[in-house]
Amino acid sequence: MSHLPVIVGFGGINPAGRSSFHHSYRRLIIEKLSPQERAATILSLATISNLVTVDEGTQCYQTEQGEFQSLDSLIECISEQVLNNSLIRKIDLEHFDVHAMTFNKAVSLKGEDPLCFNLSKRQLPNKIPANWAVTEIAVDQFAIIVTGDLPVILPDTKEASVKTAGQLPSGFEPGKLYQSRNHPRNLQMTIYAASDAINSCGIDFAVIADAVSPDDIAVYASNSIGQLDDLGFGGLTKYPSIGKRITSKQMPLGYAQMPADFVNAYVIGNVGSTGGSLGACATFLYNLRNAVQDIREGRKKVVLVGGSDAPITPEIIEGFRTMGALAEDKDLKVLNNVDELTDQHYRSSCRPFAKNCGFTIGESSQFVLLMNDKLALELGAQIHGAVPDVFVNADGHKKSISAPGIGNYITLSKSAALISNMLGKESLQKRSFVQAHGTSTPQNRVTESHVINQVAKAFAIDKWPVAAIKCYLGHSQGTAGGDQLACSLGTWVYGYIPGIATSESFADDVYQSNLLLSKEHIEVGTTGMDSVILNSKGFGGNNASAPVIGPHIVKQMLARKHGAAALEKWQALNIKVCEKAQDYDYRACRGEVKPSYKFNHNVLEGDDLTISDQQINIPGYKQPIEISQPHPFDDYCQ
């Protein structure tokens, strides 16, 4: 008997804000919200951006502008600032200075001819070379005279060729919400996102853990390129060349599977399965596939799936730029037919399926909590949807490792076929949509539109709605599928498929005879769509597509399988679960909650375990791990 993997909680952080309770989704469709929903969304963004605090005594809202007695007056004052500090925009100084990007320049010195230049204190190496004469000429400014007959590496600055990215809301500092201990930004985001997903569930994770064996839980999370800022692999490879000492943390904290490791060690104390699959832009869906297969086949009952990517560093951006993949300023000027770029030009740099010039990099951390259907009903869990399968196929032989191939035709076709078989042809044809990979490169707009259009033709879909949320968020690399999933769940609560808002018109070379591409948000109603297909096309031929079924359909499926009585019992339990979840959301919007970070908590060693030939009992875990299991090789071992 197969078990249905049900989505019972989700959360995270991306350029649109906090994902739980659809806050990030609501930022995308903010013009369609009621005044109350809009105010709640702006308040959530303002508090995580450290623009607003709530005074516990007076319950007033405190900002740099002063004190506000009501939410309405606060929103009127700060809404423009909050909205401008989210989504895609010009890169903030907290990442790096795009007008003075630091780099090293090689210079050859001949004989005793001196070379003179100026450096700030932060540019000086830790150890001053013997052939340098250093004189302080002003506050934080030094004159350097270098002599000798040798090549030297001098620090310098230059204007960045790429100045735009999908950044987390300005002022959001996850490392200050817990004892981050020099964690790379990516892992700081992981702690926040995983905590948000678990808290959004409305059931204490201790209750969930007590309901199953420790071995019934798994965590699958990773990213596509590791932690490449200075506190991870970035510093590991860069520090020796600039005279800085490598620390003991940069090597271990750089590994791409570290998001799963951090969740296990510091958030939930997982001793069940763990792992991190890598598949370039499809990485999140690769990890989701592991979770879905484990739950469907009964190997696991609870799985936390995640991804976390923080690629906004000069080195990563320069790497993608030299590949010709990113939207550079010079190309954006041509695209917009202007001599100088404005903030609005930067905000609209990502234009999926339109005339475009490259993708816009983004950062994000997203987690989703899955349970098998039986456990979800027993615990009264929220039902946000279900993931029946995830399909992965490679491209076969390739001329270029970065070029697209045929694998995505297979993954998307399998997803469409599964929806048709499960829910019927009419459901697929009339009540499904696609979350496109939609990177905003000229090549992707042609190749992916052809994939989706061909599948639509094969299944007789006349106008298949296509969303492409990277136009708001940028491309968060391996976590992009998590952004797509979190956004899709919002459609079943607010009834809109977000439009491809940055695209004034769609390019002539886009295949769209059977597609519905829209600049405007598409109103479909909260039950107008039965399913969505998440689509990812990754470098190297890593393709993944995941069908996701809407909550109204999932409840119908569970009623057929488990009966009306089980659903009534679930509904009674679900009331308190939703109340607790809403309480978390209320406190999070007011900045009253912190991420769960359990350092040096309940650390166990081998002597703490009670081991028999049948099971292992672990202190702090209610149920034992059964180690004696029937083996599947009877026909080999008789």
C-alpha positions in Angstrom: 0.0 0.0 0.0 1.4 3.4 -1.0 1.3 6.3 1.4 0.5 9.8 0.2 3.2 12.4 1.1 1.2 15.3 2.6 2.6 18.9 3.0 1.8 19.8 6.7 4.1 22.8 7.1 6.4 25.0 5.1 8.5 28.1 5.7 11.6 30.0 4.8 12.9 33.3 3.7 13.5 34.8 0.2 13.5 38.2 -1.4 9.7 38.5 -0.9 10.0 37.8 2.9 8.9 35.0 5.2 7.3 32.1 3.3 5.2 30.6 6.1 1.5 31.6 6.1 2.0 32.8 2.5 3.7 36.1 3.4 6.2 35.9 0.5 3.5 34.8 -1.9 1.3 37.8 -0.8 4.2 40.2 -1.5 4.0 39.0 -5.2 0.3 39.8 -5.5 0.1 42.6 -3.0 -2.0 44.8 -5.3 -4.7 42.1 -5.1 -4.9 41.8 -1.3 -7.5 43.3 1.0 -6.3 46.2 3.2 -6.0 43.9 6.2 -3.9 41.3 4.3 -1.7 44.0 2.8 -1.1 45.5 6.2 -0.1 42.1 7.7 2.3 41.5 4.8 4.0 44.8 5.1 4.2 44.4 8.9 5.8 41.0 8.5 8.4 42.5 6.1 9.0 45.5 8.3 9.7 43.4 11.5 12.1 40.9 9.8 13.9 43.9 8.2 14.4 45.5 11.7 12.4 48.6 10.7 9.7 48.1 13.3 9.6 46.8 16.9 6.6 46.4 19.1 6.8 47.8 22.6 5.7 45.1 25.0 4.3 47.5 27.5 2.4 50.0 25.4 1.9 47.6 22.4 2.9 50.6 20.2 4.9 50.3 17.0 8.4 51.8 17.2 10.3 53.0 14.2 13.1 55.4 13.4 10.3 57.9 12.5 8.9 57.6 16.0 6.0 55.8 17.7 2.8 54.7 16.0 -0.4 53.9 18.0 -2.1 52.1 15.2 -1.1 49.6 12.4 -2.9 51.8 9.8 -0.7 54.8 10.6 2.4 52.7 10.6 1.7 51.2 7.2 1.0 54.6 5.7 4.4 55.7 6.8 6.6 52.8 6.0 4.9 50.8 3.2 6.9 52.4 0.3 10.2 51.8 2.0 9.4 48.2 2.9 8.2 47.4 -0.6 11.3 49.0 -2.2 13.6 46.9 0.1 12.3 43.6 -1.2 12.3 41.5 -4.4 14.9 42.1 -7.1 16.8 45.3 -6.7 20.2 46.9 -6.9 22.7 45.0 -4.7 22.8 46.3 -1.2 26.1 47.4 0.5 25.6 44.6 3.1 26.7 42.2 0.3 29.4 44.3 -1.4 29.9 47.7 -3.0 29.0 47.3 -6.7 30.7 50.6 -7.4 34.0 49.6 -5.7 34.2 45.8 -6.0 37.5 44.5 -4.5 39.8 42.4 -6.6 43.5 41.7 -6.8 45.6 43.1 -9.6 49.0 41.7 -10.6 51.7 44.3 -11.3 55.3 43.7 -12.3 58.0 46.0 -10.8 61.3 46.6 -12.6 64.5 47.4 -10.7 64.1 50.1 -8.1 61.3 52.0 -9.8 58.8 52.6 -7.0 55.1 52.2 -7.4 52.8 54.3 -5.2 49.2 53.7 -4.4 46.6 54.3 -1.6 44.9 51.6 0.5 42.3 51.7 3.3 43.1 49.8 6.5 40.8 46.9 5.5 42.8 46.5 2.3 46.1 46.2 4.0 47.4 42.6 4.3 47.9 41.2 7.8 51.6 41.0 7.2 53.2 43.9 5.5 55.8 42.8 2.9 59.4 43.9 3.4 59.4 45.9 0.2 56.4 48.0 1.2 56.8 51.5 2.8 53.5 52.4 4.6 52.6 55.9 5.6 49.3 57.0 7.1 48.1 60.1 5.2 44.6 60.4 6.5 42.0 58.6 8.7 41.8 55.0 7.3 43.9 55.9 4.3 47.5 54.8 3.8 50.1 55.7 1.1 52.1 52.7 0.0 55.4 52.7 -1.9 56.5 49.4 -3.3 60.0 48.8 -4.7 61.8 45.8 -6.0 62.3 43.6 -9.1 59.4 41.2 -8.8 55.7 40.7 -9.5 53.3 41.9 -6.7 49.6 41.4 -6.2 47.9 44.7 -5.3 44.4 45.1 -3.9 42.2 47.3 -6.1 38.6 48.1 -6.8 36.5 48.2 -9.9 32.9 48.8 -10.9 30.8 45.6 -11.0 29.4 44.6 -14.4 26.3 43.1 -12.7 24.6 45.2 -10.1 21.2 43.5 -9.5 20.1 40.5 -7.5 17.1 39.0 -5.8 18.1 39.8 -2.2 16.5 39.0 1.2 14.6 42.1 2.5 17.1 44.8 3.4 18.0 44.8 7.1 17.2 41.1 7.6 20.1 39.7 9.6 19.5 36.0 10.5 22.8 35.7 12.3 21.7 38.2 15.0 18.6 36.1 15.8 20.7 33.3 17.4 24.3 32.6 18.4 25.5 32.2 14.9 29.2 31.6 15.8 30.7 32.6 12.5 28.2 30.6 10.5 28.2 31.3 6.7 25.1 33.3 5.6 23.6 30.3 4.0 23.6 28.3 7.2 22.2 31.3 9.2 19.3 31.3 6.6 18.9 27.6 7.1 18.4 27.9 10.9 15.8 30.6 10.3 14.0 28.8 7.5 13.8 25.3 9.1 12.6 26.8 12.3 9.9 28.8 10.4 8.7 25.7 8.6 8.5 23.6 11.8 6.7 26.3 13.8 4.2 26.9 11.0 3.1 23.3 11.4 1.2 24.1 14.6 2.3 20.9 16.2 5.4 20.9 18.5 8.1 18.8 16.8 8.5 16.9 20.1 4.9 15.7 19.7 5.6 14.6 16.2 8.8 12.8 17.2 7.0 11.0 20.1 4.4 9.7 17.7 6.9 7.8 15.6 10.2 5.9 16.0 13.3 8.1 15.7 14.2 6.1 12.6 10.9 7.1 11.0 12.1 10.7 10.5 14.4 12.0 7.8 16.0 15.3 6.7 17.0 15.9 3.1 18.5 19.3 2.5 21.4 20.9 0.6 22.3 23.5 -2.0 23.9 23.5 -5.4 27.2 25.2 -4.8 28.0 25.1 -1.0 28.8 28.0 1.2 31.0 30.3 -0.9 31.2 33.4 1.2 34.2 34.3 3.4 33.0 32.1 6.3 32.8 29.0 4.1 34.6 27.7 1.0 35.0 31.2 -0.3 37.3 32.3 2.5 39.1 28.9 2.5 40.3 29.4 -1.1 40.7 33.2 -0.9 42.4 33.9 2.4 45.9 32.5 1.7 46.3 34.8 -1.3 45.4 37.9 0.7 47.4 37.1 3.7 44.6 36.0 6.0 44.6 32.9 8.2 42.2 30.0 7.3 40.0 29.1 10.3 39.0 25.7 11.5 35.4 26.3 10.5 35.7 27.3 6.9 36.4 23.8 5.5 33.6 21.9 7.3 31.0 24.6 7.0 31.5 24.9 3.3 30.0 21.5 2.3 26.8 21.6 0.3 25.0 19.1 2.5 25.6 21.3 5.6 21.9 22.6 5.6 20.8 19.1 6.5 23.6 18.7 9.0 22.6 21.9 10.8 19.0 21.0 11.0 19.9 17.6 12.5 22.4 18.9 15.0 20.9 22.3 16.1 17.1 22.3 15.3 15.4 18.9 15.7 18.0 16.5 16.9 17.3 14.0 14.1 18.9 10.5 14.3 17.0 9.1 11.4 18.0 9.3 7.7 19.8 12.3 6.4 21.4 13.5 3.2 21.8 16.2 0.6 21.3 15.5 -3.1 22.9 17.9 -5.6 21.4 18.6 -9.1 22.3 22.2 -10.0 19.1 24.2 -10.3 17.0 21.1 -9.6 18.6 20.4 -6.2 15.5 21.2 -4.1 13.4 18.8 -6.2 16.1 16.1 -6.0 15.8 16.3 -2.2 12.0 16.4 -2.4 12.2 13.2 -4.5 14.1 11.4 -1.8 11.4 12.4 0.7 8.5 11.4 -1.5 9.9 8.0 -2.3 10.6 7.3 1.4 7.1 8.2 2.5 5.3 6.5 -0.4 7.2 3.2 0.2 6.7 3.3 4.0 10.3 3.8 4.9 9.7 7.1 6.6 6.7 8.8 8.2 8.0 12.4 8.6 10.5 14.1 6.4 11.8 17.7 6.4 13.0 18.8 3.0 15.0 22.0 2.4 17.3 24.0 0.3 19.4 27.1 1.1 21.5 29.2 -1.3 23.3 32.4 -0.7 25.2 33.1 -3.9 25.3 36.9 -3.9 29.1 37.3 -3.7 31.4 39.0 -6.1 33.1 35.7 -7.0 30.0 33.7 -7.8 28.5 36.6 -9.8 31.7 37.0 -11.7 31.8 33.3 -12.5 28.2 33.3 -13.9 28.9 36.6 -15.7 31.9 35.2 -17.6 29.7 32.3 -18.7 27.5 34.9 -20.3 24.6 33.8 -18.1 23.8 37.0 -16.1 22.0 40.2 -17.0 24.9 42.7 -17.2 24.4 46.5 -17.0 25.6 47.0 -20.5 23.1 44.6 -21.8 20.3 46.0 -19.7 21.0 49.4 -21.1 20.5 48.0 -24.6 17.4 46.1 -23.6 15.9 49.2 -22.1 17.3 51.6 -24.8 18.7 53.9 -22.1 22.2 55.4 -21.3 21.7 55.1 -17.6 19.9 52.4 -15.5 17.4 53.4 -12.8 16.2 51.4 -9.8 13.2 50.4 -11.8 15.4 49.0 -14.6 17.3 46.9 -12.0 14.0 45.7 -10.5 12.8 44.5 -13.9 16.1 42.8 -14.9 14.6 39.3 -14.9 12.1 38.9 -17.8 11.2 35.2 -18.3 9.9 34.4 -21.8 10.3 38.0 -22.9 13.1 39.9 -24.7 15.9 39.4 -22.1 19.6 39.2 -21.7 20.4 36.8 -18.8 19.2 35.6 -15.5 19.3 37.5 -12.2 20.9 35.7 -9.3 18.9 35.4 -6.0 19.2 34.0 -2.5 16.6 31.9 -0.6 16.2 29.3 2.0 13.0 27.1 1.9 11.9 24.1 3.9 8.8 21.9 3.7 7.5 19.3 6.3 6.0 16.2 4.8 4.1 13.4 6.6 2.4 10.2 5.4 -1.4 10.6 5.2 -2.2 8.4 8.1 0.0 10.2 10.6 -1.2 13.6 9.3 -4.8 12.7 10.0 -4.0 11.2 13.4 -2.2 14.4 14.5 -4.7 16.8 13.1 -2.0 18.3 10.9 -2.7 21.1 8.4 -3.0 19.9 4.8 -1.5 22.3 2.3 -1.3 19.9 -0.5 0.5 16.6 -1.5 3.4 15.6 -3.7 2.6 12.2 -5.3 6.0 11.9 -7.1 9.0 13.7 -8.4 10.5 12.8 -11.8 14.2 13.2 -12.6 15.8 12.5 -16.0 19.2 13.4 -17.6 19.7 14.9 -21.1 21.8 12.1 -22.6 24.7 13.0 -24.9 25.5 16.7 -25.0 27.7 19.0 -27.0 28.0 21.5 -24.2 27.6 20.6 -20.5 25.5 23.7 -19.9 23.3 23.3 -23.0 19.7 22.0 -22.6 18.7 18.6 -23.8 15.8 16.2 -23.9 15.5 15.2 -20.2 13.0 17.9 -19.3 10.5 16.6 -22.0 10.5 13.3 -20.1 10.1 14.7 -16.6 7.3 17.1 -17.6 5.5 14.5 -19.6 5.6 12.0 -16.8 4.2 14.6 -14.4 1.3 15.5 -16.7 0.6 11.8 -17.2 0.5 11.1 -13.5 -2.0 14.0 -12.9 -4.1 12.8 -15.8 -4.2 9.2 -14.4 -4.9 10.3 -10.8 -7.3 13.1 -11.3 -8.6 12.6 -14.9 -7.9 14.2 -18.3 -10.2 17.1 -17.7 -8.5 18.0 -14.5 -5.2 18.2 -16.2 -6.5 20.1 -19.2 -8.7 22.6 -17.4 -7.4 22.8 -13.8 -3.6 22.6 -13.8 -0.8 25.0 -14.3 3.0 25.0 -14.5 5.6 26.8 -12.4 8.2 27.2 -15.1 11.9 27.3 -14.4 11.8 30.6 -16.3 15.4 31.9 -15.8 15.2 34.9 -18.2 18.0 33.8 -20.5 17.4 34.0 -24.3 18.1 30.2 -24.5 15.8 29.2 -21.7 12.8 31.2 -23.1 13.0 29.2 -26.3 13.9 25.7 -25.0 11.6 25.6 -21.9 8.6 27.2 -23.7 9.1 24.4 -26.4 9.1 21.7 -23.7 5.9 23.0 -22.0 4.2 23.7 -25.3 4.9 20.3 -26.7 3.6 18.6 -23.6 0.5 20.7 -23.7 -0.1 19.6 -27.3 0.4 16.0 -26.4 -2.2 16.1 -23.6 -4.6 18.3 -25.6 -4.3 21.3 -23.2 -5.4 24.4 -25.1 -4.2 27.2 -22.8 -1.9 25.9 -20.0 -1.3 28.7 -17.5 2.5 29.3 -16.9 4.0 31.1 -13.9 7.6 32.3 -13.7 8.3 33.7 -10.3 12.0 34.3 -10.9 10.8 37.6 -12.3 10.2 38.7 -8.7 12.8 36.7 -6.8 15.7 36.0 -9.1 17.3 32.6 -9.5 18.2 31.1 -6.1 20.1 28.3 -7.8 19.4 24.9 -6.1 16.6 26.4 -3.9 14.5 27.6 -6.8 12.2 24.7 -6.6 11.5 25.6 -3.0 10.5 29.1 -4.0 8.2 27.6 -6.7 6.5 25.3 -4.1 6.0 27.9 -1.5 4.5 30.3 -4.1 2.2 27.6 -5.6 0.7 26.8 -2.2 -0.5 30.4 -2.0 -2.7 30.0 -5.1 -4.9 27.6 -3.2 -5.5 30.2 -0.4 -5.7 33.5 -2.4 -6.8 32.3 -5.8 -4.2 33.9 -8.1 -1.4 32.6 -10.3 1.2 35.4 -10.2 1.7 37.1 -13.5 5.1 37.4 -15.3 5.0 41.1 -14.3 8.4 42.3 -15.6 7.7 41.2 -19.2 5.9 43.9 -21.2 5.4 41.4 -24.0 6.6 38.0 -24.8 9.4 37.3 -27.3 8.6 36.2 -30.9 10.7 33.1 -30.5 8.7 31.8 -27.5 6.5 28.8 -28.2 3.1 29.5 -26.8 0.4 28.1 -29.1 -0.9 26.0 -26.3 0.2 28.2 -23.3 -1.2 31.0 -21.3 1.5 33.5 -20.6 0.3 36.6 -18.7 1.8 39.8 -17.5 -1.2 40.2 -15.2 -2.0 37.9 -12.2 -4.4 35.2 -13.4 -7.5 34.8 -11.1 -8.4 31.2 -10.8 -10.1 31.0 -7.4 -9.0 29.0 -4.4 -10.3 25.7 -5.9 -9.9 26.5 -9.5 -6.7 24.6 -9.9 -6.4 21.0 -8.9 -2.7 20.7 -9.4 0.6 22.4 -10.4 3.8 21.1 -11.9 7.0 22.5 -10.6 9.7 22.5 -13.3 13.5 22.7 -13.0 16.1 22.6 -15.7 19.6 22.5 -14.3 23.2 22.9 -15.6 24.7 19.7 -16.7 21.5 18.0 -17.7 19.7 17.9 -14.3 16.0 18.0 -15.0 13.2 17.5 -12.4 9.5 18.0 -12.5 7.1 17.6 -9.5 3.3 17.4 -9.6 1.7 19.0 -6.5 -2.0 18.3 -5.7 -4.1 21.0 -4.2 -5.4 20.7 -0.6 -9.1 20.5 -1.6 -8.3 17.5 -3.8 -6.1 15.9 -1.2 -8.9 16.0 1.4 -11.2 14.3 -1.1 -8.6 11.6 -1.6 -8.1 11.1 2.1 -11.9 10.8 2.7 -12.1 8.0 0.0 -9.2 6.1 1.6 -9.8 6.6 5.3 -13.5 7.3 5.5 -15.7 10.2 6.7 -15.2 9.3 10.4 -11.4 9.7 10.1 -11.8 13.1 8.4 -14.2 14.3 11.1 -11.8 13.3 13.8 -9.0 15.1 11.9 -11.1 18.2 11.6 -11.7 18.3 15.4 -8.0 18.0 16.1 -7.1 20.4 13.4 -8.8 23.3 15.1 -6.3 23.5 17.9 -3.4 22.9 15.5 -4.5 25.8 13.3 -5.0 28.0 16.4 -1.4 27.3 17.5 0.0 27.9 14.1 -1.9 31.2 13.8 -0.5 32.3 17.2 3.0 31.7 15.9 2.3 33.8 12.8 0.9 36.6 14.9 4.0 36.7 17.1 6.4 36.3 14.2 4.8 39.3 12.4 5.5 41.3 15.5 9.1 40.1 15.8 8.4 38.2 19.0 9.9 34.8 18.0 13.4 33.6 17.5 14.7 30.6 15.4 15.2 27.3 17.2 18.9 26.8 17.8 19.8 24.1 20.3 23.6 24.2 20.7 25.1 21.6 23.0 21.6 20.3 23.8 20.9 16.7 24.8 24.3 15.6 23.3 24.5 11.8 23.6 27.4 9.3 23.4 27.4 5.5 22.9 27.3 4.7 26.6 24.0 6.5 26.9 22.2 4.0 24.6 20.5 0.8 25.6 21.2 -1.7 22.9 19.7 -5.2 22.5 19.6 -7.5 19.5 16.0 -6.2 18.7 16.1 -2.5 19.4 18.0 0.6 20.6 16.5 2.9 23.2 17.8 6.5 23.1 17.4 8.9 26.1 15.1 11.8 25.2 13.3 9.8 22.4 10.0 8.2 23.4 10.0 5.3 21.1 12.9 2.9 20.4 14.5 2.1 17.0 13.7 -1.4 15.9 16.9 -2.9 14.4 15.6 -6.4 13.7 13.8 -6.2 10.4 12.7 -8.8 7.8 15.0 -8.9 4.9 13.9 -8.8 1.2 16.1 -11.6 0.0 14.2 -14.8 0.9 14.7 -16.3 -2.5 18.4 -15.9 -2.2 18.8 -17.2 1.3 16.7 -20.4 1.6 
